[in-house]
Amino acid sequence: MSHVQHSVRLPLALDKALRQAARNRETSVYALLQQCVRTGIASLSGEQTASQTNAEMAHEIGAISARLTHVERLTERSLYVVCAAYAFARVAAGPRADEIKLTSEINAAFARQLTLAGEV
């Protein structure tokens, strides 16, 4: 199979998106650009089947779901740390409490915040 070389000029925003997508897929920018051209031509000519489109959509939804799970874990951990800091600040302001009571206050504050956030 012989190849023909083409020069492609991309706007800066599209170049950034292409580079990010290549990093996410762990491939080169050039390989992804070739795939984009093939997919685009197939789409324009009606050659792309519904199963290909569905597979691509399922892959992207899976990637979004994984990222969302990570963000949820980070958010929950951040909320826990804030509640712990709140409880430590309350203890520092008044008489010293034992560790068991402090832990229960942290967990109670954490549960209140989850309830307020609509998680429970």
Beta strands, then each sheet from edge to edge (+ up, - down):
end
